[in-house]
């Protein structure tokens, strides 16, 4: 089990210099937990590329929905963690 911070979750879903590392960790150990606050922090992290014009709002919403779906599908405990 991995206790994942929001940055690690962002790296998993938003392409960047740390994406490959996040994907490798996820493949090795897909059972992640995170504080409930991760969803709010994740959306906040998506807002910067939207404001910069690098990501459309529709794409950011789709990425957030995908991240929540993956989190629930992989580990229902992801939403229950109160770390």
Secondary structure, DSSP 8 states (H G I E B T S, - for coil): -EE--HHHHHHHHS-STTHHHHHHHHHH---EE--TTHHHHHHHHHHHHHHTTSS-HHHHHHHHHHHHHHHHHH-GGGGT---
